[in-house]
Amino acid sequence: MSNTVVVNMRTCSKTTRVTAELQPDGDTIKIHIASDCAHVREYAEKLGDTISVSDVIDICGSRVVDPRIRQPLSVPCLLPNAIFDAAWMEVGMLSKHLAQDMAKVNDLTFVKDGE
């Protein structure tokens, strides 16, 4: 089974779909990233289609946020967070019920000056 997270970056009008699937060895996760953003596609190529479970459990040394791999993305890009969320659901560190049925959408609110 796999878990998918969709990123709607409204500030740049780009959409990305991340699917994570834990492999039978229990140590690797297949990652599929589909996007209409050239920067995301470049990041996906650098990341490759497989990460380790430790890449999503321990941010120190994680390839997901390695500056050399993450370099094509803008700083506020939510793609790395989507990878973490999809992978965490896949390895049982994030409740599927919470993420898929209750929370459904995490969001940022940009507050207008004076509000």
ChimeraX commands (.cxc) that place a marker at each C-alpha (Angstrom):
marker #1 position 0.00,0.00,0.00 radius 0.5
marker #1 position 1.13,3.59,-0.49 radius 0.5
marker #1 position 0.30,7.04,0.84 radius 0.5
marker #1 position -0.08,10.18,-1.23 radius 0.5
marker #1 position 0.04,13.87,-0.32 radius 0.5
marker #1 position -0.80,16.70,-2.73 radius 0.5
marker #1 position 0.89,20.09,-2.38 radius 0.5
marker #1 position -1.03,23.09,-3.73 radius 0.5
marker #1 position 1.45,25.95,-3.66 radius 0.5
marker #1 position -0.94,28.80,-4.23 radius 0.5
marker #1 position 1.82,31.41,-3.98 radius 0.5
marker #1 position 3.38,30.04,-7.18 radius 0.5
marker #1 position 0.32,28.27,-8.67 radius 0.5
marker #1 position 2.10,24.90,-8.83 radius 0.5
marker #1 position 0.81,21.49,-7.77 radius 0.5
marker #1 position 2.83,18.46,-6.75 radius 0.5
marker #1 position 1.74,14.92,-5.91 radius 0.5
marker #1 position 4.01,12.83,-3.65 radius 0.5
marker #1 position 3.49,9.10,-3.17 radius 0.5
marker #1 position 5.48,7.07,-0.65 radius 0.5
marker #1 position 5.57,3.29,-0.51 radius 0.5
marker #1 position 7.48,1.34,2.13 radius 0.5
marker #1 position 9.46,-1.47,0.54 radius 0.5
marker #1 position 9.43,-5.08,1.78 radius 0.5
marker #1 position 12.92,-4.67,3.32 radius 0.5
marker #1 position 11.39,-2.19,5.81 radius 0.5
marker #1 position 14.35,0.15,5.39 radius 0.5
marker #1 position 13.60,1.91,2.11 radius 0.5
marker #1 position 10.72,3.99,0.81 radius 0.5
marker #1 position 9.93,4.42,-2.88 radius 0.5
marker #1 position 9.05,8.04,-3.61 radius 0.5
marker #1 position 7.17,9.17,-6.70 radius 0.5
marker #1 position 6.95,12.92,-7.31 radius 0.5
marker #1 position 4.77,14.36,-10.10 radius 0.5
marker #1 position 4.62,18.12,-10.58 radius 0.5
marker #1 position 3.98,20.93,-13.02 radius 0.5
marker #1 position 6.99,22.76,-11.51 radius 0.5
marker #1 position 10.37,22.47,-13.25 radius 0.5
marker #1 position 12.20,23.16,-9.95 radius 0.5
marker #1 position 10.36,20.31,-8.23 radius 0.5
marker #1 position 11.15,17.97,-11.11 radius 0.5
marker #1 position 14.84,18.90,-10.81 radius 0.5
marker #1 position 14.72,18.26,-7.06 radius 0.5
marker #1 position 13.01,14.89,-7.67 radius 0.5
marker #1 position 15.73,13.90,-10.11 radius 0.5
marker #1 position 18.44,14.79,-7.56 radius 0.5
marker #1 position 16.60,12.97,-4.74 radius 0.5
marker #1 position 15.99,9.84,-6.79 radius 0.5
marker #1 position 13.09,7.45,-6.40 radius 0.5
marker #1 position 14.19,5.78,-3.17 radius 0.5
marker #1 position 14.96,7.18,0.27 radius 0.5
marker #1 position 15.76,5.43,3.52 radius 0.5
marker #1 position 13.48,5.35,6.54 radius 0.5
marker #1 position 16.22,7.24,8.41 radius 0.5
marker #1 position 15.86,10.07,5.85 radius 0.5
marker #1 position 12.38,10.75,7.26 radius 0.5
marker #1 position 12.96,9.84,10.91 radius 0.5
marker #1 position 16.07,11.95,11.55 radius 0.5
marker #1 position 16.30,15.36,9.91 radius 0.5
marker #1 position 20.05,15.52,10.60 radius 0.5
marker #1 position 21.62,13.94,7.55 radius 0.5
marker #1 position 18.28,13.55,5.77 radius 0.5
marker #1 position 18.57,13.54,1.99 radius 0.5
marker #1 position 15.08,15.09,1.81 radius 0.5
marker #1 position 16.42,18.41,3.13 radius 0.5
marker #1 position 20.07,18.10,2.12 radius 0.5
marker #1 position 20.94,21.57,0.75 radius 0.5
marker #1 position 22.72,20.07,-2.29 radius 0.5
marker #1 position 19.57,18.14,-3.24 radius 0.5
marker #1 position 17.03,20.76,-2.09 radius 0.5
marker #1 position 18.84,23.57,-3.92 radius 0.5
marker #1 position 16.38,23.88,-6.87 radius 0.5
marker #1 position 13.46,24.59,-4.51 radius 0.5
marker #1 position 12.58,27.96,-3.05 radius 0.5
marker #1 position 12.87,28.16,0.74 radius 0.5
marker #1 position 9.09,28.25,1.38 radius 0.5
marker #1 position 8.36,25.29,-0.95 radius 0.5
marker #1 position 6.27,22.72,0.93 radius 0.5
marker #1 position 7.45,19.70,-1.07 radius 0.5
marker #1 position 9.91,18.42,1.58 radius 0.5
marker #1 position 7.12,18.58,4.17 radius 0.5
marker #1 position 4.86,16.57,1.86 radius 0.5
marker #1 position 7.55,13.92,1.50 radius 0.5
marker #1 position 7.88,13.71,5.28 radius 0.5
marker #1 position 4.08,13.48,5.73 radius 0.5
marker #1 position 3.57,10.79,3.06 radius 0.5
marker #1 position 6.52,8.77,4.37 radius 0.5
marker #1 position 5.47,9.18,8.02 radius 0.5
marker #1 position 2.03,7.81,7.18 radius 0.5
marker #1 position 3.66,4.95,5.31 radius 0.5
marker #1 position 5.87,3.93,8.26 radius 0.5
marker #1 position 3.14,4.47,10.86 radius 0.5
marker #1 position 4.51,7.63,12.48 radius 0.5
marker #1 position 1.53,9.78,11.41 radius 0.5
marker #1 position -2.01,8.58,11.90 radius 0.5
marker #1 position -3.70,7.95,8.55 radius 0.5
marker #1 position -7.04,8.63,10.21 radius 0.5
marker #1 position -5.86,12.01,11.45 radius 0.5
marker #1 position -4.20,12.99,8.19 radius 0.5
marker #1 position -6.76,11.64,5.74 radius 0.5
marker #1 position -10.05,11.98,7.59 radius 0.5
marker #1 position -9.71,14.68,10.23 radius 0.5
marker #1 position -7.02,17.18,9.23 radius 0.5
marker #1 position -7.28,16.73,5.45 radius 0.5
marker #1 position -5.52,20.04,4.81 radius 0.5
marker #1 position -2.72,21.80,6.63 radius 0.5
marker #1 position -2.53,25.43,5.68 radius 0.5
marker #1 position -0.72,28.68,6.15 radius 0.5
marker #1 position -2.65,31.90,6.48 radius 0.5
marker #1 position -1.07,35.10,5.23 radius 0.5
marker #1 position -2.37,37.93,7.40 radius 0.5
marker #1 position -2.91,41.35,5.84 radius 0.5
marker #1 position -1.17,44.30,7.47 radius 0.5
marker #1 position -3.28,45.70,10.28 radius 0.5
marker #1 position -5.35,42.58,10.92 radius 0.5
marker link #1:1,2 radius 0.2
marker link #1:2,3 radius 0.2
marker link #1:3,4 radius 0.2
marker link #1:4,5 radius 0.2
marker link #1:5,6 radius 0.2
marker link #1:6,7 radius 0.2
marker link #1:7,8 radius 0.2
marker link #1:8,9 radius 0.2
marker link #1:9,10 radius 0.2
marker link #1:10,11 radius 0.2
marker link #1:11,12 radius 0.2
marker link #1:12,13 radius 0.2
marker link #1:13,14 radius 0.2
marker link #1:14,15 radius 0.2
marker link #1:15,16 radius 0.2
marker link #1:16,17 radius 0.2
marker link #1:17,18 radius 0.2
marker link #1:18,19 radius 0.2
marker link #1:19,20 radius 0.2
marker link #1:20,21 radius 0.2
marker link #1:21,22 radius 0.2
marker link #1:22,23 radius 0.2
marker link #1:23,24 radius 0.2
marker link #1:24,25 radius 0.2
marker link #1:25,26 radius 0.2
marker link #1:26,27 radius 0.2
marker link #1:27,28 radius 0.2
marker link #1:28,29 radius 0.2
marker link #1:29,30 radius 0.2
marker link #1:30,31 radius 0.2
marker link #1:31,32 radius 0.2
marker link #1:32,33 radius 0.2
marker link #1:33,34 radius 0.2
marker link #1:34,35 radius 0.2
marker link #1:35,36 radius 0.2
marker link #1:36,37 radius 0.2
marker link #1:37,38 radius 0.2
marker link #1:38,39 radius 0.2
marker link #1:39,40 radius 0.2
marker link #1:40,41 radius 0.2
marker link #1:41,42 radius 0.2
marker link #1:42,43 radius 0.2
marker link #1:43,44 radius 0.2
marker link #1:44,45 radius 0.2
marker link #1:45,46 radius 0.2
marker link #1:46,47 radius 0.2
marker link #1:47,48 radius 0.2
marker link #1:48,49 radius 0.2
marker link #1:49,50 radius 0.2
marker link #1:50,51 radius 0.2
marker link #1:51,52 radius 0.2
marker link #1:52,53 radius 0.2
marker link #1:53,54 radius 0.2
marker link #1:54,55 radius 0.2
marker link #1:55,56 radius 0.2
marker link #1:56,57 radius 0.2
marker link #1:57,58 radius 0.2
marker link #1:58,59 radius 0.2
marker link #1:59,60 radius 0.2
marker link #1:60,61 radius 0.2
marker link #1:61,62 radius 0.2
marker link #1:62,63 radius 0.2
marker link #1:63,64 radius 0.2
marker link #1:64,65 radius 0.2
marker link #1:65,66 radius 0.2
marker link #1:66,67 radius 0.2
marker link #1:67,68 radius 0.2
marker link #1:68,69 radius 0.2
marker link #1:69,70 radius 0.2
marker link #1:70,71 radius 0.2
marker link #1:71,72 radius 0.2
marker link #1:72,73 radius 0.2
marker link #1:73,74 radius 0.2
marker link #1:74,75 radius 0.2
marker link #1:75,76 radius 0.2
marker link #1:76,77 radius 0.2
marker link #1:77,78 radius 0.2
marker link #1:78,79 radius 0.2
marker link #1:79,80 radius 0.2
marker link #1:80,81 radius 0.2
marker link #1:81,82 radius 0.2
marker link #1:82,83 radius 0.2
marker link #1:83,84 radius 0.2
marker link #1:84,85 radius 0.2
marker link #1:85,86 radius 0.2
marker link #1:86,87 radius 0.2
marker link #1:87,88 radius 0.2
marker link #1:88,89 radius 0.2
marker link #1:89,90 radius 0.2
marker link #1:90,91 radius 0.2
marker link #1:91,92 radius 0.2
marker link #1:92,93 radius 0.2
marker link #1:93,94 radius 0.2
marker link #1:94,95 radius 0.2
marker link #1:95,96 radius 0.2
marker link #1:96,97 radius 0.2
marker link #1:97,98 radius 0.2
marker link #1:98,99 radius 0.2
marker link #1:99,100 radius 0.2
marker link #1:100,101 radius 0.2
marker link #1:101,102 radius 0.2
marker link #1:102,103 radius 0.2
marker link #1:103,104 radius 0.2
marker link #1:104,105 radius 0.2
marker link #1:105,106 radius 0.2
marker link #1:106,107 radius 0.2
marker link #1:107,108 radius 0.2
marker link #1:108,109 radius 0.2
marker link #1:109,110 radius 0.2
marker link #1:110,111 radius 0.2
marker link #1:111,112 radius 0.2
marker link #1:112,113 radius 0.2
marker link #1:113,114 radius 0.2
marker link #1:114,115 radius 0.2
view
